[in-house]
Amino acid sequence: MKEDLMNRLKILALIVILAVIVFIAGCAGAKKEDIKAKDEQPVAVVDQAPKTMAILPFENNSVTDPDKFAPLSKGLSAMLITDLKNSGTSLKLIEREKIQSLLKEVALSQSGSVDQATAVKAGKILGAQSIVFGSFMVLGNKVRMDARIIKVETSEVMMAESMTGESDAFMNLAMDLAGKIAKSMKVAFNPVTLKGESDINAALYFSKGLDALDRGDKKEAKRLFSKSIELDPAYKAQVDNVKGLN
């Protein structure tokens, strides 16, 4: 009887010991899983906004003398590129010359209509993560600018902005639009202070200079750029950013 009781106590003690071992092992395993789970958590990405951007020529929807203002199609996009570059932005902007070469290949005229599908296609060819396109309209002494930013990978609309102002404030309007683009992309924008009359004719001479340069007529391009700076010295910063002039 006494021996039987001792055997039962031994078995009970063994069961208790095994239970303790299993409990300790389970806790250790849980801690390892917790550590592993923490280690495998993805690192948070602070800013996933696409930083490589292409700005296409704007469509000319002018009511007042549309042929006269057609060159601004190239001029406005070039001005936006310069304004963003000179603002300390972290955006990587594709050069205007590369964009022009693409437009010639896909047979898009400088004032032709660019829809979202075409913009996305152009963005993919250019290697851009985001693309800006839009239109402008001159009506009397007023100018309206409309711009959209599309995320190339998903065709998502990241920005759709419109702005209206005096035609002789063309450069200032372009600078304001550049600021809206930077804000939409969540990047810094420290605009250069403009000193000039912002004459729309200066914008036209600058834009015509781009046309001449794209035709390979550097002499005429220099003449037109000089005329632009003569009318408004603020355009020197725009001319200085033009590649292929020298």
N, C-alpha and C positions, 0 to 999 in steps of 0.2 A: 504493500500500500504506500509506504513511504518512498520506495524506489520509483513507483509509478508517478507520484506527485513531482519528484525531482525531474523526471524526464519531461513532464508537461511544462515545468518551469523553464527548462533548457530550450524547449521548442518555442515557447512564448518569447523568451529573451532573443532567440535567433530571428524570430519574425520582426521584433521591434528593431533590431540592428539593421536588418535588410530594408525595413521601411525608412529608417533614418538615412541610409546610404542612397536609396532611390530619391528621397526628397532633396538631399544635398546635390545630387547629380542633376536633378531637374532644375534647381535654382541656378546652378552654374551654366547649364545649357541656355536657360532663358536670358541670362546676362550676356552670353556670347551672341545670341540672336539680336539682342537690343543693340549691342555694339556694332554688329554687322549691318543692322538696319540703318543705324546712324551714319556708318561709313559709306553706305550705298546711296544715301540721299543725294539727288542731283544738286549741283551748285547753282544757286539762283543767278540768272543772267539779269544784270541791272538794266541794260538797254538793248532791246532786240530790234530797234528801228533800223531799216536798211539804209546804209550810209553811202552806197555808190549810186550817184544820180546822173541822169541825162535830162537836159532841157531842150525840147524840140522847138523849132520855129513856130510862132503863133499864127493862127489863121486870121487873115485880114477880113473883117466884117464891116469895114468903114462905110458909112452912108455918104459922108462928105468926101468927094473926090477920091474914091477908093484906089484908083491907079497911082495917085500921088503918094498915098500913104502905104502902099504895098511893101516897100523896102523895110518898113518897121517890123515886118514879120521876123526877119533875121535879127534886126537890131535889138528888139526887146529881149529875145532869148539870150543874146550875147551879153546884154547889160545885166541880166539876172545872174548869169554865170560869174561875171566880174564882181558884182555886188556881194555875192555869197563868198567868193574866194577872198575878197578883201576884208571880210567881216570877222575873220578868225574862226569860221565854222569848221567843224570836224567832218563835214560832208566831203566825199571824194567825187569831184565833178568831172564828168567826161568832157574832153576838149571839143569846142565847137567844130573844129576842122574835121574831127573824126565823125561827128554827127552829120556834117554836110556830105561827106563821102558816102555815108550810108544812104542818105536821102537820094543821092544821084543814082545809086545802084537799084534802089527800089522804086525809082521813077516818081518820087513825090515832089511836086513843085513847092517852091518856098512859101507860097500862099495857099497851097492846097489844103483841103480839109483832112484833119487827122482825127479819126475816131478812136475809141478806147482799144479796140482789137488791134488796130494798126500801131498804136502807141506801145502796147504790150509786146507785139512782134518786134518792133524796133528796139525796145529795151532788152529783149533777149539776145538779139544780134550784137548789140553794143556791150553786153555784159553788165548792164545796169540792174540794180536791185529795185530802184524806183525811177519813175519817169514823170516829167512835168510837161504838160501840153495845155493848149487853151486857145484863146482868141482875144482880139482887141477890136475896138470900134471907135472911130473918130466921127463925132457928130457936132458940127459947128466948132465951138471952142471947148468942147467936152471930150474926154477920153474915158472909155470903159475898158477894163482889163478883167478877163475871166481865166482862171487857171485851175487845173486839177492835178493832183499827184496820185499816181497809181502804183501800187506794189506789184512789181512784175510777176513774181512767183504765183500770186493768188488772184491777181486782177482786182484786188481790194482798193476801193477809193479811200485814200488817206487824207485828202484835203480837197475841198471845193470852195474857192473864194472868188468874190467879185469886188471890184473897187472902181469908183468913178471920181474924176477930178478934172481940173483945168488942163487943156492940151499943152499949155506952156509950163505945166508942172510935170511933164512926162517923166523926167529922170527921177523926181521925187516919188512919183507913183510907182515906178519900177523898183525903187529902193524899199518902199513900203511892202510891195508884193514879195520881194526877197525875204523881208523880215517875217512875213506870214508863212513862207515856205520853211524857213528855219524853225519857227515855232512849232509847226506841224510835225517836223522831223525831230523835235526835242533836242536841238543843238544850239550852241551859243551863237549869238548874232550881235556883233558890235559894229554898227554901220559907220562908215567914214562920213564926217560932216561935209555936206555938199556946199560949195561956194560957186554960185553962178546963177544965171537967170533961168536955167532949165528950159530954154527955147526949144519948141518942138522941131523947128527947122534944123537945129544943131543935131537933134536925134535923127532927122532924115539924112543929113549929110553923112553922119557916122554910119547909118544903115546902108546908104548907097556906096560908101567906101568898102563895106563888107562884100557887097555884090561885085564891085570891081575887082576886089582881091580874089574872090572865088572864080572870076573869069580869067584870072592870071594877069590882069592889068595893074601892076603894082604902082606905076607912075600915077595913074588916075586915082587909085586908092589913096595914095599919100596926099594928093591934092584935096580930095574930099574930106579926109580925116583932118587935114590942116584947117579947112574951112569950118569944120565942126567945132574944133578947139577955139578958133577965132570968135565964133558966135557965143560959145560957152566954154570957158577954160576947164570946167568940171569934167568935160569929156576926155581930157588927157588921160585920166585913169582908165577909161574904157579903151582908148587907142593903145595904151601901153600893154594891155592884156591881149591884144590881137597878135596871133602867131603867123609867121610866114610873110610879114611885111618887109623885113630886111633880109 
